Amino acid sequence: MEHASCPVCTENYNNSTLKPVCCEYGDCNFTICKTCVRTYLLSTTSFPHCMQCKKAWSEKFIVISLNRSFVTKEYKTHRRTLLLDREISKLPETMAFVATKTAIKEAQKIADQYHEVLRAKEKELMFELKIMNNHLHELRLNVTALYTNKPTSEERRQFIMPCPVDDCRGFLSSQHKCGLCSIYSCVHCNAVIGHNKDDPHICNDDDVKSTELIKKETKPCPTCGTRIYKITGCDQMWCTGCHKAFSWKTGVVDTGRIHNPHFYQYQRENAANGVAPRVPGDGACNGLDLYYAVNHSIVRKLPFEAVMPGNSIPLKPLVIKLHRLIQDISEVRIPVIRDTIAGLNNFENERYYYIMKKWTKDELSNAVYRGDSKHKENTELLHIYELLSVTGIELFARLLRDDTAKEEFYKTVVNSINEYNNLATYCNEQFKTISLTYNHRVPFINQGFDLEKVKHTFRPQISKPLKPKQGGVVEEVEVEVEVEVEVEVEVEVEVEVVTDSEDEEQGLLYNIDNTTNIMA
């Protein structure tokens, strides 16, 4: 170690709160004490990153370096605040959704009123009943249309800035009418007018100049209404608030390839290990080969009694199970987890509850924090699944192209299986890291290429004591296990003892029997 003291606070390093923390990335190696890292992360408005190289840190690195107690207490509170601020900035985007929900509620209220009248006159006014039933049907169709028809880009763009009315969480339309409280604001100075846009009002000259300058130099994001200023460059703009690209000239959302520098910066800052995620669908060109081709061109070329060297597992069934595993990952698990991640990218319903004052800020913060944590965990799982899928697809494509003799082909298949086993071992370690980081069950690939669910913990396995019977005879205590088999794997982990006093905190090194619960 080059320095015996922290370059930030100049305190000498120790094995407790002043323990040195080195950057996660080998090309940086910037080192400061644990206390300074914690202080920095709690003071920055960005997500966890190195103070020097600015690269994003992974959740695993934060838990290991700063301890789980810090992550689940002080930093959890700070991160909830950051996520809440991010969702508050997206409130303009939610106004179109609020207007839709309000229209649905009004239409449903009218439909309910018609339904009550119909029930009262059902026996004596059959003709009127028929007419009113037609009205009811039309209203229900309107409700369905409001649910199914998404607001167009033009409808979203009508909300251009926050409502200036105190305690109102709505946003102004292009007519300067709030979509929530229905109060008009002045087009020239943005001051509150009232429920009637023709009410008398005198503009302040300074407010008028400020409003004119903002309208002249900026344009609203077509999705969230945030005013954006352009300095130079091409036509494509990137909104850092709602993360959507749009054309500066036309104001239309750009759904094609995004090349704005702010987009790439956003990807790097929010990607694990500083590596941007792959584009969905960016895998092997032709996909996984069908079972018929695998069975005809691979399995049938293997000797009937062929086994895997070392464990004597029959090779033919193993190849079929590997193909089934890759097919399950590629065609079932990856699409499901992508849909899950896509659903966690938008907290529109949660923001709606907050705007309508059905939720407090704390309730919104809790919901967004849970969704963000689930989003990060599923994203990490998706990257591992994609690695297993792409590698497996390429493996079978390579074997199908192999036209060597049977003996050489057998060796090629064995080597390919061993290579994929090594990959599965690596992926199991990554799954284990996710389990320890988020305290959840994760997939586990066994030697037979079956996917199981496991949960790894830092807690040691505690043996149950033997219970003595009367007369000195020892009776073994039976412990009921709920569909779980315990496998012990010895690992060396660092455990920090957390006490009431921060000064008494010490980092201790234990050999802990890491208990892995494998579901039957």
Secondary structure, DSSP 8 states (H G I E B T S, - for coil): ---SB-TTT--B--SSTT-EEE-SSTTT--EEEHHHHHHHHHH-SS-SB-TTT--B--HHHHHHHH-HHHHHTHHHHHHHHHHHHHHHTTHHHHHHHHHHHHHHHHHHHHHHHHHHHHHHHTTT-HHHHHHHHHHHHHHHHHHHHHHHS---HHHHHT--EE--STT---EE-TTSBBTTT--EE-TTT--EEESSTTS-----HHHHHHHHHHHHHEEE-TTT--EEE--SS-SEEE-TTT--EEETTT--B--S----HHHHHHHHHHSGGG-----TT-S-TT----HHHHHHHTGGGS-TT-B-TTT--BHHHHHHHHHHHHHHIIIIIHHHHHHHHHHTS--HHHHHHHHTTSS-HHHHHHHHHHHHHHHHHHHHHHHHHHHHHHHHHHHHHHHHH----HHHHHHHHHHHHHHHHHHHHHHHHHHHHHHHHHT--EEEE-TT--EEEEEE-SS-------EE-TTS-EE------SSEEEEEEEEEEEEEE--SSGGG-EEEEEEEEEEEEEE-
